[in-house]
Amino acid sequence: MRADRNNENAQTVNDIINKLDENIIKHRRSEDENKSRKQRSIVSIIAISLAAVLILAVAVYTAIGYIKYNGKFLPGTVIDGTDFSGMSVDEVCDYYENKINNYTLDIKHNTYIIDKITPEKISLELSWKAKWYFAGLVKKQANIMWLPAILGRQDVYDLNYMDIMTYNVHKLNFFIADSVGYNLPVTIKSRQGSIYYNGNNFEIVPPVQSDQIEPATYIQRVYSAVQSLSPEMVIEESDCYIKNEMTPEIEAKLKTACETAENFFKSKNMNISLKNYDHDFNLEIINAIYNIDAEYNFICNESTIDNGIDVISDRYNDIGKERSFQTSHGTTVTVKGGDYGTYMDTRSLRKAVKSAILDNENVDEVINLKRNTLDGAIGEIGDTYVEIDLTNQYLYMYVDGKLIRDCPVVTGLPGSRATPQGVYRLKSKSMYVTLVGPDYRTPVRYWMPFNGGIGMHDATWQSYFGGNKYLTRGSHGCINMAMSDVAAVYENAKVNMPVICYYHDRIDAFKPISAYERNKA
């Protein structure tokens, strides 16, 4: 009995303990739930606060972008290399309007400015579309990107100036048509590739690039320069000349032409020289009598031989022919007549060449060449000569390119006694000669004839020289000079030197000078 009672008491104690544990656990759970509820409440409050701060920050950030950069370019905006950060559309338009209004295109040739295009010449101005164009660029930018832009982000735009400006096409076309650059003279003639005999074999001669302006290309280059507001256009660097280039196809054709020419001349036996002249004339003849046609085929026949002999004749037969002469005034005149130069027996040359080339005969011949030149030169005036301006009554003497004397003169009385123009050979020089004519007999100290009875000499009877003295007191054709001047010319004169007499435009600066003043000079 007692044992059962003890067991019952033990069970009761365990129940009480378990009950107490359950109450403790429930209490703890209640405390944990309250604590968690408080923590969640705090988090919620913090989250709401942060959200409010973020919304406020976004609002402030957006407001700054809208207020500060509305209608303006963001920082880091670069258009055609220029920074327009923070500038409005109107400010950018003002910038480009000023740039266009002050624009100048300098067209250069050989380092010189030969043409100048300014806005007023072609009605160049800012277009009414410019404002729309720049406003469109502003719209592409998001104002909210102002902070990244400040921190270094860039918006870079290329600019086509034709989107913001306009000009009068007709005015530009008229300007180009009348411009110096468009009408530059051709100084280098274009020549297609050819072949040349060097004495041993034929070799290819590359084509010669001309400096002739290609009209359409030149116009396009000027247009491009204006449309990009380029400050200058250098013609030599603009690739606007007519092209003449060596291509692989042309080179192959020229190689074939070389082979054909070598085989052709290999069977010919021709040896022609010029009398008393060590120039390889045979080589010159060979390179003159054949032709390379437009398709680069070698041709040598009677027609090409005649043309070649004509070219040689023009080169050596120049007595009395027209010459271009660069005067001491810096101008160029055309002089015709006179006896200075060379003369070749062209008939004998033509016959000899045709016999060798067309008839396959053995030819060994010497061609006569007459030389009325200084030191036997072939026709060239050279840099030692006397130059006489018949219009302005002035004489210049050069020796080896150096000006030895310049002075006023009196030439022939206009009419039958006028001094004829031409390039003459100084025949001789002598002192103390008496000049004799139909109605005169005049002793002179210095005498240098160059055209029959016409020559340079002193004229002590002339009171002054130059000006219009020749119109009333002109000579019988001779060149009257002051004693001091003729003495200087006589001292430096060389027999056979050229004497060039020409007419020129009147130059007001040339005035008469008294004989007394000249003899003191």
Stockholm file with secondary structure:
# STOCKHOLM 1.0

chainA/1-521         MRADRNNENAQTVNDIINKLDENIIKHRRSEDENKSRKQRSIVSIIAISLAAVLILAVAVYTAIGYIKYNGKFLPGTVIDGTDFSGMSVDEVCDYYENKINNYTLDIKHNTYIIDKITPEKISLELSWKAKWYFAGLVKKQANIMWLPAILGRQDVYDLNYMDIMTYNVHKLNFFIADSVGYNLPVTIKSRQGSIYYNGNNFEIVPPVQSDQIEPATYIQRVYSAVQSLSPEMVIEESDCYIKNEMTPEIEAKLKTACETAENFFKSKNMNISLKNYDHDFNLEIINAIYNIDAEYNFICNESTIDNGIDVISDRYNDIGKERSFQTSHGTTVTVKGGDYGTYMDTRSLRKAVKSAILDNENVDEVINLKRNTLDGAIGEIGDTYVEIDLTNQYLYMYVDGKLIRDCPVVTGLPGSRATPQGVYRLKSKSMYVTLVGPDYRTPVRYWMPFNGGIGMHDATWQSYFGGNKYLTRGSHGCINMAMSDVAAVYENAKVNMPVICYYHDRIDAFKPISAYERNKA
#=GR chainA/1-521 SS CHHHHHHHHHHHHHHHHHHHHHHHHHHHHHHHHHHHHHHHHHHHHHHHHHHHHHHHHHHHHHHHHHHHHTTBCCTTEEETTEECTTCBHHHHHHHHHHHHHTCCEEEEETTEEEEEECHHHHTCEECTTHHHHHHHHHHHSCGGGHHHHHTTCCEEECCCGGGTEECCHHHHHHHHHHSTTTTCCCCSCCBCCEEEECSSSEEEECCBCCCCBCHHHHHHHHHHHHHTTCSEEEGGGTTCBCCCCCCHHHHHHHHHHHHHHHHHHHTCCEEEEETTCCSCHHHHHHHHSCEECTTCCEECSHHHHHHHHHHHHHHHCCTTCCEEEECTTSCEEEECCCSCEEEECHHHHHHHHHHHHTSCCCEEEEECEEEESGGGCSSCCTTCEEEEETTTTEEEEEETTEEEEEEECBCBCTTTTCCCCEEEECCCCEEEEEEEETTEEEEEEEEEEEETTEEEEECTTCSEESTTHHHHHCBSSSEEECHHHHHHHHHHCCTTCEEEEECCCCCTTCCCEEHHHHHHC
#=GC SS_cons         CHHHHHHHHHHHHHHHHHHHHHHHHHHHHHHHHHHHHHHHHHHHHHHHHHHHHHHHHHHHHHHHHHHHHTTBCCTTEEETTEECTTCBHHHHHHHHHHHHHTCCEEEEETTEEEEEECHHHHTCEECTTHHHHHHHHHHHSCGGGHHHHHTTCCEEECCCGGGTEECCHHHHHHHHHHSTTTTCCCCSCCBCCEEEECSSSEEEECCBCCCCBCHHHHHHHHHHHHHTTCSEEEGGGTTCBCCCCCCHHHHHHHHHHHHHHHHHHHTCCEEEEETTCCSCHHHHHHHHSCEECTTCCEECSHHHHHHHHHHHHHHHCCTTCCEEEECTTSCEEEECCCSCEEEECHHHHHHHHHHHHTSCCCEEEEECEEEESGGGCSSCCTTCEEEEETTTTEEEEEETTEEEEEEECBCBCTTTTCCCCEEEECCCCEEEEEEEETTEEEEEEEEEEEETTEEEEECTTCSEESTTHHHHHCBSSSEEECHHHHHHHHHHCCTTCEEEEECCCCCTTCCCEEHHHHHHC
//
